[in-house]
Amino acid sequence: MENHRRAERENYLMENFGASVSEIRRLDSEDKSDTAFYMDMLRDRGRKYEENRMLCMIADECKKSGETVFEELALLNSLESDFPVTLELYYKYGGYALDVRNSTEACRKWLSMLDRYLVLRDSVIQKYENDLLPYADFKDEMNDARSMLSKMISKLRRKELYTAINIVCPGLTDGNPAFDQVTTDMELCSGLLGFVPEEYAAYHFWEKTDEEKTEFVSDRFRIKIANFFNTASGAEFLDNKYLTYKAMTPLYGRKLFQMDAAGGYPAFLQAFRENTALVKKNNFQSLGRGVELIDASSQADLQRVYEEIIRDGKFFILEEYIKQHPSFRTLNKDSVNTARIITLLDGDTPIALDSFLRVGRKGAFIDNGSQGGIFVHVDPGTGITDSCGIDEKGIQYQSNPDNHYDFKGIQLPFWDEALETAGKAARAIEGVYYAGWDMACTEDGRWIIVEGNPRTMYYGQQGPLGTGKRRHMLTAIRQMQGAGYNRYGS
């Protein structure tokens, strides 16, 4: 009986989520929800992709096979070190360039410098992420770490960092004296402060002082904040688009349909009997991945469309298309342009921490940054845009490049209703106290939820203004009265 249940579970996960048997047996457990399994599968695939990418880069650079790399990692870890030597450290800081088998003394020196750097790194992380400390309190540690990194960063890592910045800083080439300086600074911001290279480029950090950089909320920091506020079960619930819709259907203002292996093509066909056009989404993924508009009136063969969709699994959602307010169509008629309101829940009182607008580009169906969408900051108190626009590459726009509509000074309609809807959403999911709510304004002036994000990004709040919100965030948290959340970092 146990084997039968296990086989049914494996078949379910393979059909619905496109998982392999090896993934299921490695990642699944009896008490794991579909959402938890899917998110673990994505993270596992991401780790494997990164591992394979680093191994390929090392093989191309010095002809070391994956087997040789792991043998050398084992040898390095057999020497005295305060930290385990991972593939990532070996790749970033030049472990692959060592003669590990024949030069123990050189390896010990490398490990000693790596240990000293990692101690400095962890000290700065503690001060940057947990305390309202001035930059002066960790300035010396950052300078010491920069000096170490200038000697440690590998050739491969510098090339990788350059690819993230070459579009907005094209004069930075290998051999240019600024190349080593900027790539060292990029690695410093990545290791100590948690900014991914793309954030460094988008925030134009090469133009900013260290003190200015430490005022920004990094990718690693915003995830730490989210994990502090939200329970694992609450975040997991919000990651599931269909479950979230069921919990707050009145706030969505449209129908969502869940597709799975059990319903199959008949359920898919039935949804289109009720609607001419529907939006297809992956039930768990974010950043606009897998989102597409399906217009049945222009499709001669819906069966073929369905077969193409389920190549990656039969579990997805369809939702009614949102017809947006005329003021949003003016910004870009091809995409549903959305506002994101970030909320903190202080006891039962929602706080609108910040907000921004996303505007899609001509011909793009979605407004996500990954599809070229432009971010504009919105004053959460007034609903008026107060910045230029910026895309994820860090390119700034005073006006919409597609229609020359000025970004600054736009009054988003019915803003009080937008804040009220975000407040209702903030109270709707047990265990979620911090979230970003993507919202659309319908053609009849209603604000509705598009989806919720339990680990909401911080780019739209900071990039358009060119200033950091770390102190703003930590101050708001320290002023909270409910649930003991004002003790963050203590």
N, C-alpha and C positions, 0 to 999 in steps of 0.2 A: 504493500500500500504506500509506504514511504517513497519507494522508487517511482511509483506511478505519479504521485503528487509532484515529485521533483521533475519528472519528464514533462508534465503539464505546464509547470512553471517555466521551464526552459523554452518550451514551444511558444508560450505566451510572450516572453520577452524577445525571442527571435522574430516573431511575426510583427509585434507591435513597435518595437524599438530598433530593429535591425542589429541586435546584439549577436555576437558570436558565442558559441558554446564555451570557449575558453574564458571569455569576458564574464559570462554568467557564473561560471563555477569559481572564478576568482573574486568577483565583486558582490554576488548576491547572497542574501541570507534570509531566513524565514520571516524575520520581523522587519525587513526593509521595504519601504513603500516604493511604488513605481517612480515617484519623483526622486527619491533618494538614490535609487538604482541608476536612473538616467543621468542625474548630475554626477554621480561617481564615475559612470562610464565616460562622460565627456571629459572629466578631469584626468582619468586614466589614459584616454586617447591623447589628450594634450601633453601629458608627461612623456608618453612613448614617442610622440612626434618630436618633442624637444630633444629627447635622448638620441633619437636617430639623426636629427639635424646636426647635433654637436659631434656625434661620431663620424658622420660624413665629412664635416668640415675638417676634423682632425686627420682623417684618412687622406684627404686631398692635400693637406698641408705637409704632413710628415710621414705619410704611408704607414701609419700604425693601424692595425685592424682593431675591431671592437674587442676581440678576445685579448689582444695585447693591452689595450686601454684598461680593461677591468683587472687584468693581472697587475698592472702598475698601480692602480688604485688600491688593490689589496696590499701591495708592498708598502706604499706610502702610509697606509693606515696601521701597518704593523710597527711603524716608528713612533716615537713619543710625540704626541700632539694633543692639545686641549680640545680640538674640534675634529669631528670626522671629515675626511676629505671626500667630498662628493664629486660626481662627474661635472657638475656646474662649476665648482671651484677650480677643478683641474683644467677645465676649458677656459674660463675667464682669466685666470691668473697664471697661465703658462706652465702648468704641471706637465702638459704633453711635450714641452720642449726639454724637459729634464732627461738625463740618462739614468733612469731610475734603478736599473739593474746594476750599474757599474759605478755610480757616484753617490754613495750614501751621504757623504758630508755635504754635497750640494743640495741634496734633498732635505737634510735637516735644516740648513739655512733657509731654504724656501718655506718649510713648514713653520719655522720660527717667525719669519716675517708675516706669514699668513695668520698665525695665531695672534700676533700683536695687532694686526689690522682688524681682525674679527672682534677682539675685545673692545677696541675703539668704536667699531660699528655698533655693537650692542649697547654701549653706553650712550651713544648719541640717539639711537632709536628710542631708548627709555625716556630721554629728556624731551625729544621732539614730539613723541606721540602721547605722552601722559601728563605733561606739565605745561603750565602757562609761563615757562621760563623764557627770559630774553635770550636772544642769539648769543650774547656775550658769555653766557654760562657754558656754552659748548663750542665756542669759536675755536679755541686752541685744539680741541680734539678733532674738529673737522679739518683744520689745517694740517695736523699730523697725519690724518688718514689720507689726505690728498697727496702729501709728499710720498707716502708709501705706495699709493696706487699708481703714481706716475712711473714707478719702477716695476710694478707688478702686472699691469694689464697686458694681456696677450695680444699679439698681432691680429688673431682671429676675432677677438672681442672688439677691438678698435674698428675693424671693418664692419662688424655687425652694428655698432653704435652709429657709424657714419651713415648707414643706409636709412636710419630713422630721421636724419637731420638734413640730408643733402638737398631736399626740395626747398626748404625755407632758408638754408644757408649754403647756397651752391658754391661759394668761393672756398669752402673748407675741403681741401684735398690732401691726400697723403703726401707728405713732403713739405706742406705748408706748416710753418712753426706753430700756427694756431691749432692744427689738427690734433696734436697730442694734448694740448692744453684743454681743448673743448671735450675731447673724448674722455679724458681723465675726469673732468668735471661731471660729465654724464654718468660715469660709473660711480662717482662719489654720491650723486643725487639718487642713483638707483639703490646702491647698497645701504647707505646711511639713512636716507629719507624715504625711500620706497617709491620714487617716481620712475615709471617705465620710460624707456627712451623716447617713445612717441609723445609723452607728456612734456619731457624736457624740450622737445622741438616745438610743440604747440604753444607752450608758455613762454617761448623765446628766452629760456633761462640763460643762454650764453650772453645775454644783454643785462642780466640782473646780478646783484650782489648775493653772496651767501645768505645774508640777513633777510633779503627780500624773498629768496627761495624758501626759507624755512617758515614763511608766513602762509605758504600754500598747503592745501590738503592733498596728500599724495594718494596714489591708487592703493598702496598697502595700508595707509592710515584710514582711509574711508571704509575699507573692509573690516578693519579692527573695530571701528566705531559701530558698524552695522552688527557685527557679531556680539558686541557688548550689549547692545540694546535689544536685539531680537533673539528669541529662543530659537533653537534649531528646528523645532516643529513648526513654529510660526513662519520662519523664512522658507521652509520646505513647502508649506501650504501656499504661500504667495508665489513661489516659483511655478506652481501648477496653475496655468491660466484658467483652465476650465473650473477647477475647484473654487478659485477666487471669484469667478463669474457667478457660480451658484450661490456663494455666500453673500454677494452684494448685487444681485441681478438688477434691482431698481436703479442703481447708480451707473449701470452700463448702457441703458437706453437702447439696446439692440439685442438680437438673439445670437447666441453662440451654439454651435453644434459640435459635439464630440464624435470623432470618427475613430474606429478601432477595428481589429480583426473580426470581432464578433458581428459587427454591423456590416462591414465590408462595403462592396460597391452599391448594394441596394440602399443603404443609409445615405451614402454620398449622393445618389441619384434623387432620393427623396428630398434632400436639402435643396437641391436645385429646382425641384418642382415648385417649391415655395418661394424661391428667389432667383432672379435672372443672373445676378452677379454676387459673388461671395469672396471674402478674403480668406486665403489659406495661411495658417500659421503652424509652426511647431509648438506643441503645447508647453514646452519647457524652456526653449531657448530665448535669448535676448538679442539686442543689437540689430534687430531687423533680419536676422538670419532666417531664410526659408519663407519669407513673407511674399505673397504674390496675389494679384487680383485675377480671379477666374470669371470671365464673362461667358456664360453658357450660350448667349445669343450669337457669339462669334466662334463657338466651338462645334465643329461638325461631329466630333466623336468624344463624348465625355468619358467613355470607358478608357480610351487611350490616355486622356489627361489623368485619370485616377491611377492607372498602371504606372505612369511616370512618377507620380507623387509618392507611391508606396514603396519605391525602390529602397528608401531609407527607413521603412517601417510604416505600419498601418495606423499608428496612433498620432493623430493630429487634430486640429480644430478648424472649423469653418465659421466665419462670423459675417453678419450683415455689414454691408459697406456703409461707412459714415459719410453723410452729406454735410459738408462743413458750412459754417456761417460765411456770408459774402465777404466780410472783412478778412477772413482767413484765406478765402479763394483769391483775393487780391494779391496776397503774398506769393502764392504759387498754386495754380489751379490743378496741377497734375498730382500733387500729394495731399494727404490729410496732414495739415500742419498742426503741431501740438504744443501745449505748454506742459512743463513738468513742475509740480509743486512738491517741495520736500518738506515732510512733516515730522515733528517730534511729538510724542504723546506724553505729556506730563500729568500723570494720574489719568484723569478722564478728559483733560484739556489738550486739544491739538494746537500745536504751535507751527505756523508757517515759517520754517527756517529760511527758505530761499526759493527762488523760482527762475526759470528761463524758458525761452521760446525756441522751437526748432522749425526751420523753414526748409522744405525740400527744394531740389533743383529741377529745372525744366526737364520734363520727360521722365523724372523719377517718381515711382509710385509711393515710396516711403520717404520720411524726412530724417531718417537716422544718419548720424555722422558717418557711418561706414559706407553710405551711399552718396556721400558728398553734401549732406545736409549742413545747414548753417545754424550756429547757436547765437542767440542774442539774450543778454541778461534782462530780467524783468524785476522791477522793484516789487517785492511781495506785498508791500503795504498799499500800493496804488494800482498795480497791474500795468504800469507804463514801462516800456523798454527804455533802458538808460545806458546803452552801450552800442558799439559797432557790432558787426557780425564776425564770426570766426569759424572756420571749419576745422576738422580734426587734424589737418596737416599744419595748422597754425597760420593759414593765410587769412588776412583780415579784409573785411568788406565794410565800407561806409554805407553802401546801398546794395540792394539785391542785384547781382550781376546779370540776371535774366530779364529784369524789368525796371531796374534803376529806382526801385522803391526804397526810400530812406529807412534804415533800420531803427534809428534812434527816435524816441518820442512817440512810438505807437501805443495807443491806449487799447489794451485788450478788452473786448466787450464783456459786460456783466461780470466784472472781476469779483465782486462780493459773492456772487453765486458760485464762481470757481473755487473760492476759498471755503465756502460752506460744503461743497461736494467733497473736496479734499479732506476736510475735517471729518465728515461722515465716514469716508473710506479709512481714515486713520484709526477710527475706533472699531472697525468692523472685524478685524482678524485677531484672534487671541494670540498673544505672544509676539505681535509686531508693534514695536513702539517707534521705529524709525524707518521711513520708506519714501520713495519718490513715486509720485502718481502722474503718469502720462495721461493727459486730458485733452479732449477735443470739444470745440464749441459747435453744436449742430446748426443747421440752417434756420431753425426756429429759435435759436438763442439759448439752448440748454447746454450746460457743461456736463459731459459724461466721462466716465473712466474708460481709458483705452486699455491700460494694464498697470499693475503695481510692480515696484522693484525693491526688494528688501536690501539690496546692496547698491543703492543708487550711486551713480557716478557723480563726480564733483567738477567735471570739466566745464559744463554749461554755466556754472555759478562763477567760475574763476577766469576761464579763458577770454571771454568777451571783454571783461573789465581790465584784465591784465594785472590784477591784484589778488593776493591770497586770502582765503577765508578761514584759515586755521584758528586764529584767535577768536574770530566771530563764532565759530562752531563751539570751541571749548568754553567760551564765556556763556553761551546759551545753555550749555549742558550744566555748568556749575550753578546756574541760577534756577535750575529745575527743582521742584519741591516734591514731586511724586515718586514713589517706588525706589527711592534712594539712588537715582541715577546721577544726582549731583555729586556723588562720590566717585565718579569716573576718574581713574588715574591715581586714586589715593591708596 
